[in-house]
C-alpha cells in the first residue's frame, strides 16, 4: 500500500516493475485478496472503512463503513469472511475502537458481526482450517491465538455462512 498517494501498486512478478496503481481511499494500510470473488479488501488508517476493489476491472467497487479507522485484516477463505480490526488512534480521527474484530461477508460486502479480542493487534491472520485467529501484539511483543471454534459469536456466524468452494485460481503473475 502507498499511504502518501492513497493507492496500492500492482507489481508484475516477472519484471518486478509497477504496472498499475489502484486508488483505494485515504491512507491505505493492510490488504487481503478474495480470489473466488476477485476482490481486494483494503483497510485505511485515516478512514472508517474497508475499500473493496473489483480485480476484474481494477475499480473501487465499494467502501464498507465501520466505526473508526481500520488497521489489521485477514481472510477466512474457507468461509468467505473478512476480519478487520481498528486503529487504536488516528491523527486524523482521534481515538478509535480497540480490542474488537469486525467480521465482513466477502460475497455480500456486509459487516455481519464483531467480537472482542484481548488486545489490539498490529496484524492478524486466520489458519487454513478457519479455527484460529492469530494476532501480533506490538506493545507486549507477543502473539495471541484466539480459538474461533469456541467463540460463541463466531460460531453463530459460521453456522450462517455458506461454505466457500475450495478452488485453486489459475494464472496470475501479479502481486497486489
Buried (B, 14 or more C-beta within 10 A) or exposed (E): BBEEEBBBBBBEEEEEEEEEBBBBBBBBBBBBBBBBBEBBBBBBBBBBBBBBBBBEEBEBBBBBEBEBBBBBBBBBBBBBBBBBBBBBEBEEBEEBBBBBBBBBBBBEBEBBBBBEBEBBBBBBBBBEEBBBBBBBBEEEEEEBEBEBEEBEBBEEBBEEBEEBEEEEEEEEEBEB
